[in-house]
Amino acid sequence: MPETTTTETEKQTEATAKRGKFPAVSRELGLMILIVLLPEALSVMYPLTFRPYFWTGENFAAILRNLAFEGFLAIGMMLMMVGGVFDLSVGAMASMIGVVTGWLMKSAGWPVPAAVLGGLAVAALGGFLNGFIVAKVRVNALITTLGTMGVFKGIALLIGGPGITFLPESFTRFGQAEWLGLQSPVWLLLGLALVAHYGLAHTRFFRQYYYIGSNPRAAHLSGINVERMQMLAFTLMGMIAGLAGIVYASRIATATSTLGDGKELGAITAVILGGASLAGGKGTIVGALIGVFFMALMQNVLIIMRVPSEWQGIVLGGVLVLAVAVDSVMNRKQNR
Amino acid sequence: MIEAPRQQPPLLSLRGIHKRFPGVHALKGAQLEVGPGEVHALVGENGAGKSTLMHILAGVCQSDEGTIDFNGQFNVAIASERAAQQLGIAIVFQERSLFGTLSVAENIFAARQPVRGLGRIDRRKLFASTQALLKHVGLEHVRPQTALNDLSPAQQQMVEIAKALSLNARLMIFDEPTAALTDTETRALFRVIGQLRQAGVGVIYISHRLEEIFEIADRVTVLKDGEWQGTFAVSETNPDQLVSRMVGRELSLHQRHTDVVSEGQSVLFEVIGLNDAESFRGTRPYLQDIHLKVRDGEIVVLAGLAGAGRTELALSLFGARLRASGEIRIRGNAVVIRSPAAAIAAGIGYASEDRKEAGLFLDMTVAQNVVAAKLREFGSWWLDDRRGRSVAEDFRRRLRIATPGVSQAVRLLSGGNQQKVVLSKWLLVNPKVLIVDEPTRGIDVGAKSEVHRLLREVAGKGTAVIVISSDLPEVLSVADRIIVMREGQIAGELNGAAATEEAVMRLASINLKE
């Protein structure tokens, strides 16, 4: 092929490329813009009722404290959705592991570190079970995790009743610690996010999830062990959810059996807002954090504005569908 | 039986049909005539235009030029599948168009169920009509209420045929109906076709199995490269004549690759007695008793018709399909291959025929695609993206992949360039044995010759190359040696002067053992 024709096609594809690259960052970017503009706009519109209450260090600490729990779940969920699967059992898993850990230290009398490790081991086992059923037995992920969600929730209630209270001080000390004005769960979340980000963005091992999510068959034929990677994703997700349950039990000194109810949907909402796709192969840990932050911010803003809490679901649901719809319309225009 | 052209006016008459797709002139003035009560066979190699012609008749697509007369109406337009049905044309497609979770009855009468008052489905009538149709196609033991998924593939194919029969068409088209059938069902089908003939229905019958055509057809029309090659009474022709009509392409000698690797070269890749885990018609392994040898630097082409088992063999060698038995040797050493990962580790690469479904990560970049099968090379822990991009950049230059950069999403590349990305992925692995499945399907002529040159270059470095191709001129121009497959078995081997299009087609379509 002569050199000239190559450059001509290059020019043609370059034009499509520029348009083509845009939507990959647009969801995260759009959300960032909204995160910055929304409080600014409200501050201008309501200088007396919004501004003084929102722009305080304490309010920001509260926002971060409130997002930490779902932040853990969202990081795990992003890992799963990049690999093309998802897990509905994470909320129930967090409840169950909190209760199991509390039971181990209070009723079984295990020392605190052993109880925490025991809780994480049960979480890993539960996650592996999900992964085994999905990857090896090949039951659809939605059905599998819907089922195990019920199982985990039931186990939490069986062991803990409504909850296990008055957990030992040596355990709760950690969750209630503060450093630089932020509670320890927030620091733990940041640490986990950092590790997960570097893993997913830069390590060979975790980057395989992008291939698996993008095209599982091609990944298999490229020598990637898809089944094993999927089982691992579920196991890690289980452990992260379990960790979230333990951290929260520590923070509030109580292992609540209903702690994680409905939180799986919050996590899925956050990662989709943050750029993940149900089809897989897309998303970043940064995106997951942006998604979670946006949800916590909305919640905070609505509370300050004294909007009845019923509106939270309506607003967040609307934003979710809107964000994905805009993407879908833009993609379709490009592919034409 | 047929001494002269038919006396009655024909049921169907197609004249001067042209159809162009982007980049392909699929039909060039094709013609076909079918009388009432006639079984008319249509033959030709892969890509000869048979399916396109049938799609025009079935209303799936429309011709660009030409006239269709049908059932006494002149110059009819068949604008949609529905229009074809209303005219009285029914087609049994190769790919099944059924609903697995619904009952046999609901499949046969999909959206045409008999109704009573208030639009309620008349189940008794539905089941009775279904029962009669099932009996007709030899499935009298199947209950109309059975879910389709509970039937064997062959029985499902017969349900598809029953569905077409339920339309009471004037013209029935069968497109490779026996590919999925066992002998029992094939007998039943031939009985059905006999009854259709008695009832004065016209039948168009497409099959790769020439012996079937000589068993049931009255006349046969040959297509080649979208052109009509002649219509013959079956009683006045023979398989050899048909095959030479099907290929008969003038081939200048320089096209043929002559630098044949000498017999003396050592054997790099060897397959001994491979048998498939899946069975064919329940009687024998689908892939049966495969023996294969490829020498250093040799290009072996696996030729054969669609469904001959070539892709299945490639997947089996690559560890992506279960084997019942057989040994694979590389340089004389037996290797254990139970997964694609093991195959790659042993030095085997496989570029799939279906680029989009099984080869590419469409939303990922050129660079990410190129490194996909060799991630280990780019860091045991951290992935070195910069080096990945620079390696991809080398391939972009060497293979002339037309893309503004290696960070471009593969989805935005043309088919030929996508194929080069797939080949880059496997060249990077630097396999001892490279299997490429239909490497030039759907790509333009320029890219095609570049791919051919590349394969020769790869072989020149000592790699054993296996090419699967259905494109006869490609088979002849690329191969050092040609192995022809037929129904999951190796039908024969050709090289040197013996390798002609005619010889390949004969091995691929005539069962010499019978």
Interface residues (C-beta under 8 A of the other chain):
Chain A: M1 T6 T9 E10 K11 T13 E14 T16 A17 G20 K21 H202 T203 R204 F205 R207 Q208 Y210 Y211 S214 N215 R217 A218 A219 H220 L221 S222 G223 I224 N225 G281 K282
Chain B: F318 A320 S339 P340 A341 A343 I344 A345 Y350 S352 E357 A358 G359 L360 F361 L362 D363 M364 Q368 A372 A373 L375 R376 F378 G379 S380 W381 W382 L383 R400 A402 T403 P404 G405 Q408 A409 R411 L412 L413 S414 K425 G446 E450
